């Protein structure tokens, strides 16, 4: 007789044994069936065409043309490419794939690359800055339209504090502590990197721009055929050379009179073919030459302004000062404070001494290079 459970139904004593036996039989049958099939290695998985995504494509078929790339031939019998006219190091690439130039245009992480930019800036404006001068730089940036790409080199390492300005969110920020603008320029403004910009501004941070508008400055530079230029300087402050002094009755001037004996030739610096390194502006073509002349280890740039004439011809016609768009040199020795006190000298004194020694070193290197070249072509004096 069966027992009565709490639910009132009958439960037979051999039900549990039947379940265990049935389970064991099922396991044995499954094992036998499994080992009876041969082993299978999956080498390819073919998805139905309806499930293929845009990532499922033939990389050798360009736009469905049926033309294959060299990779499709495998490692045997591949045609070796060697194009001597390609950029150095890229001789093994087909010329059609080479992108030798770049820019600072900001791009999206999504969408069609051809639709990334609603507008491409025509000009590049760089400032080498510390946070103490952020209000002054903010005033400067407002003088440039959206045709100008803004690039800040931060010598004090402080970048996030600039986010209070809306324009800063679209600017390029490069931060390396205690470096000069020519150090940055040599490392980040290679001609192939800035090739997209018609003109490149390489400016200090202590310039007053109340009487300056970027677009009007460019208009005058183009009108007068200048390849290297700068805005005129307010005569009463921060002026070193007569050439850079603003003329009140001119749009542009390209020559001046200096102190007696300072100019061996009226077409040579500092009486012509000359602008200072404080606020120079270079055409794309001129910058390609100037960049190569910047010495990697001479970071202050002193003496460079006397040699800029080598990059344009005729220099006394293509280098000039734009008087109608002028600035004020505020003479803030901010970079001097980035130096280190040595031998009892103030930080700025050490910086100034290096500026002067670099000028002499640059002149010596240039003279040596001239002599070597003249000897090479058989015209040594």
Secondary structure, DSSP 4 states (H G I P E B T S, - for coil): --EE-TTS-EE-TTHHHHHHHHHHHHHHHHHHHHHTSPP---------GGG--TT---TTSGGG--PPPGGGG-SSSPPPP--TTSPTT-TTS-GGG-----------SSS-GGGS-S---SEEEEEEE-GGGHHHHHHHHTTS-TTEEEEEEESSS--GGGGGSGGGGTSEEEE-TT--HHHHHHHH--TTTSTT-SEEEEE-S-EE-TT--HHHHHHHHHHTT-SEEEEEE-TTSS---GGGBPPTT-SEE-B---STTS-SSTTSTTTBS---SSEEEEEHHHHHHHHHHS-SS--S-TTHHHHGGGGSTTHHHHEEEEEEEEEEE----TGGGGS--BTTB-HHHHHHHHHHHHHHHHHHHHHHHHHHHHHHTT---
